[in-house]
């Protein structure tokens, strides 16, 4: 079970980093805001789908 405790901190940091990037991108304004939001949503949807099929 040591491998589980070794993998949990990097996984938690990866999830935190994804949400941090998502927050930064979504907080940006300007003419391309809708395009940026759509791109982030698409990447997150792909990542979630990959995570669901991986389990």
Beta strands, then each sheet from edge to edge (+ up, - down):
end
